Amino acid sequence: MAYKYIISKNIDPLFAAAIGVAAAASRINREEREKGRGPAQSWRVFQRRWQVAFGGAPTGAR
């Protein structure tokens, strides 16, 4: 018998989203290491890109 849901009807979408976010974070971490960036530098890059996309000018801009 084939199961309809992995966990439950309501939890499966959350589970799928969590798996997707974890996979994306893992890929980004691997690519940043290949570029020679550490975690702190990667975080600053993320913050800068987030602000450009959603919040206007980057933090360092004056």
C-alpha positions in Angstrom: 0.0 0.0 0.0 1.3 3.4 -1.0 1.2 6.1 1.7 -0.3 9.5 0.9 1.8 11.5 3.3 5.3 11.2 4.7 4.3 12.7 8.1 0.9 14.2 7.9 -1.2 16.3 5.5 -0.3 19.5 7.4 3.3 18.9 8.3 4.5 17.6 4.9 4.7 21.1 3.3 6.7 22.4 6.3 9.0 19.4 6.1 9.6 19.9 2.4 10.4 23.6 3.0 12.8 22.7 5.7 14.6 20.2 3.5 14.8 22.8 0.7 16.2 25.5 3.0 18.8 23.1 4.4 19.8 22.0 0.8 20.2 25.6 -0.3 22.2 26.5 2.8 24.5 23.5 2.3 25.1 24.5 -1.3 25.7 28.2 -0.5 28.1 27.2 2.3 30.1 24.9 -0.1 30.3 27.5 -2.8 31.4 30.2 -0.4 34.2 27.9 1.0 35.3 27.3 -2.6 35.7 31.0 -3.0 37.8 31.2 0.1 35.3 33.0 2.3 34.8 32.3 5.9 31.4 32.2 7.7 31.6 35.9 8.8 32.5 37.1 5.4 29.7 35.0 3.8 27.3 36.5 6.3 28.3 40.0 5.4 27.8 39.2 1.7 24.3 37.8 2.4 23.4 41.0 4.4 24.6 43.2 1.6 22.6 41.3 -1.0 19.5 41.2 1.2 19.6 45.0 1.7 20.2 45.6 -2.0 17.2 43.4 -2.9 14.8 44.4 -0.2 16.0 47.3 1.9 17.6 49.9 -0.3 21.2 51.0 0.1 23.8 48.6 1.6 24.9 49.1 5.2 28.4 50.4 4.2 27.0 53.1 1.9 27.1 56.7 3.1 
